[in-house]
Amino acid sequence: MSKSMQAIERKQKPVLVIKLGGSMINHLSESFYKSFCELKKRYQCVVVHGGGPAITALLEDLDIKGEFFEGLRKTTAETLEVVTMTLGGTVSAQVTSAFTKQGVPCVGLKGSDGGLLQARLIDEEKLGFVGEIEGVNGGLIQQILEKDYIPVIAPLATTADGQMVNVNADVAAAAVANALNAEKLLFVTDVPGIMNEDEIIERTTPEEIESMITAGVIYGGMIPKVKSAVNALSEHLHEVLVVSGEQSLVQGDVIKGTTIHQTVKEGVVK
């Protein structure tokens, strides 16, 4: 197949965004990477990674106090240096190295590179340099995909005046997925999906998730995970999956895990 035909074939593939939680990066299985290579044949894949545990560990080593407000890490100028060094350096290198060893060509990027992720400060007084996404340079990501590389994005962004800010990785992944009109967004976790006792719930809706939280079926650390998944749903992104990084992502042609999908009522996606 000619290079031009290969490029056309890549453009025709739907986009799949994978969010790797910082706590999972050291625990991704061999079968996870092998199944990722299978998914790459069917999708244009983009990876967004976190790095919370590594950031916390380095802050402790440097005797810098870490604070959180409403689930977000308060990011002072001092903390931002550590966040940038960790996300854009140590963790990015770790993720790209792991994929490269599996024969997957990838490019590590900070979201602050080339205006990839544009943001505004949420509340400088309470959170410091923490931003929410206002724009995504989807064209830059597409250029990388067209070269058959996997973009591996660290959730850092820049404001309109050039200030680098820390961004929640779940939020960054959702913004990237929506900007690229991704077909699916995968949240990679340490569980095979949303569980009801010992059974995986294969498909559910935001309304059913709220009921399961109220009933105690979903509890503890799974609550913020599923809420992040639900919040990622939009008019473009109709399916978000909670999957495990400790096993294969696929079974046959099906992605394993729990699919959270938009509610459809009278032909209208809600």
Disulfide bonds with the S-S distance in Angstrom:
none
